[in-house]
Amino acid sequence: MDKHLQNKTPVDRLFASIATRYDFLNHFLSLGVDFYWRRRLVQSIGPFPGMRVLDLACGTYDVGLALVNKEARIRVMGVDYTFQMLVAGKKKLSKVGRKICPLQGDGRFLPFKDNSFDVVSIAFGIRNINPREKAYKEILRVLKPGGRFFILEFGSGRQRIWKGLYNFYLTKILPLIGGFFSQDRPAYEYLARTVKEFPLASDLARELKLAGFGKIDYFPLTSGIVYIHKGEKLASG
Ligand SMILES: C[S@@+](CC[C@H](N)C(=O)[O-])C[C@H]1O[C@@H](n2cnc3c(N)ncnc32)[C@H](O)[C@@H]1O
């Protein structure tokens, strides 16, 4: 792990401060629906024996674990910017041996050769990366031709869901509960703010196309609270 990357940016400091309570709060605040969202992501990816996956912004490895539990004969590289998140999830890795390899790194500067991965996934991470275009460029570089990129992310909080009930929960209730349990209310205000500012699903799809991905597709889950987007590195690209 590269110590020089430790807690240098506000995003990094934020995730470091909630790392040990991240899993509990994630499942609690989503009422456990996040397991279903990741399951749907894995279903979309369709892991096959020998597949090489880069799970970017892997946090405490929940995507990697869900993938390996579905198909044991894959290799997952789990990359995250925040050292403390990787450490917080470390216990969970003991069940899967070396199938998931953790690495501290930045999605905007990936330490991998060109054309290395069949799939790059990012769950609830792209919202935190700025500028996203830098990460897209790197993802395209490390994907094999024909390789696929999957984003699991909240839909834009500007979209009214369940007659505004969800939006009220997101902006008013979630920071209160998250703040209470994590003792870090700004972290959960940040979550609500970034979801609110995040592009609409159709705009994110356009953004992926502009970045150079092809065969773009997306669909909502749980009334559009989250979306899964997919893009491909075209063989000719
Ligand atoms: C909300 S968590 C998501 C974790 C995990 N993917 C999940 O599904 O629970 C967002 C993660 O993005 C990471 N992150 C933020 N900026 C990053 C960057 N530039 N490169 C890599 N990871 C980053 C944070 O450290 C944090 O662990």
Ligand as a Chemical Component Dictionary entry (heavy atoms), coordinates in Angstrom:
data_LIG
# 
_chem_comp.id                   LIG 
_chem_comp.type                 NON-POLYMER 
_chem_comp.pdbx_formal_charge   0 
_chem_comp.three_letter_code    LIG 
# 
loop_
_chem_comp_atom.comp_id 
_chem_comp_atom.atom_id 
_chem_comp_atom.alt_atom_id 
_chem_comp_atom.type_symbol 
_chem_comp_atom.charge 
_chem_comp_atom.model_Cartn_x 
_chem_comp_atom.model_Cartn_y 
_chem_comp_atom.model_Cartn_z 
_chem_comp_atom.pdbx_ordinal 
LIG C1  C1  C 0  -19.401 4.855  -1.293 1  
LIG S1  S1  S 1  -17.877 3.994  -1.332 2  
LIG C2  C2  C 0  -18.266 2.607  -2.313 3  
LIG C3  C3  C 0  -17.550 1.362  -1.887 4  
LIG C4  C4  C 0  -17.979 0.047  -2.558 5  
LIG N1  N1  N 0  -17.775 0.072  -3.982 6  
LIG C5  C5  C 0  -19.391 -0.330 -2.227 7  
LIG O1  O1  O 0  -20.143 -0.721 -3.140 8  
LIG O2  O2  O -1 -19.774 -0.284 -1.055 9  
LIG C6  C6  C 0  -16.922 5.000  -2.398 10 
LIG C7  C7  C 0  -15.454 4.638  -2.442 11 
LIG O3  O3  O 0  -14.826 5.392  -3.491 12 
LIG C8  C8  C 0  -13.472 5.561  -3.123 13 
LIG N2  N2  N 0  -12.862 6.590  -3.978 14 
LIG C9  C9  C 0  -13.107 7.922  -3.991 15 
LIG N3  N3  N 0  -12.348 8.537  -4.915 16 
LIG C10 C10 C 0  -11.610 7.576  -5.512 17 
LIG C11 C11 C 0  -10.630 7.568  -6.554 18 
LIG N4  N4  N 0  -10.258 8.704  -7.165 19 
LIG N5  N5  N 0  -10.075 6.398  -6.918 20 
LIG C12 C12 C 0  -10.430 5.236  -6.304 21 
LIG N6  N6  N 0  -11.349 5.174  -5.304 22 
LIG C13 C13 C 0  -11.935 6.325  -4.917 23 
LIG C14 C14 C 0  -13.570 5.926  -1.655 24 
LIG O4  O4  O 0  -12.358 5.756  -0.988 25 
LIG C15 C15 C 0  -14.665 4.957  -1.179 26 
LIG O5  O5  O 0  -14.130 3.779  -0.643 27 
# 
loop_
_chem_comp_bond.comp_id 
_chem_comp_bond.atom_id_1 
_chem_comp_bond.atom_id_2 
_chem_comp_bond.value_order 
_chem_comp_bond.pdbx_ordinal 
LIG C1  S1  SING 1  
LIG S1  C2  SING 2  
LIG S1  C6  SING 3  
LIG C2  C3  SING 4  
LIG C3  C4  SING 5  
LIG C4  N1  SING 6  
LIG C4  C5  SING 7  
LIG C5  O1  DOUB 8  
LIG C5  O2  SING 9  
LIG C6  C7  SING 10 
LIG C7  O3  SING 11 
LIG C7  C15 SING 12 
LIG O3  C8  SING 13 
LIG C8  N2  SING 14 
LIG C8  C14 SING 15 
LIG N2  C9  SING 16 
LIG N2  C13 SING 17 
LIG C9  N3  DOUB 18 
LIG N3  C10 SING 19 
LIG C10 C11 SING 20 
LIG C10 C13 DOUB 21 
LIG C11 N4  SING 22 
LIG C11 N5  DOUB 23 
LIG N5  C12 SING 24 
LIG C12 N6  DOUB 25 
LIG N6  C13 SING 26 
LIG C14 O4  SING 27 
LIG C14 C15 SING 28 
LIG C15 O5  SING 29 
# 
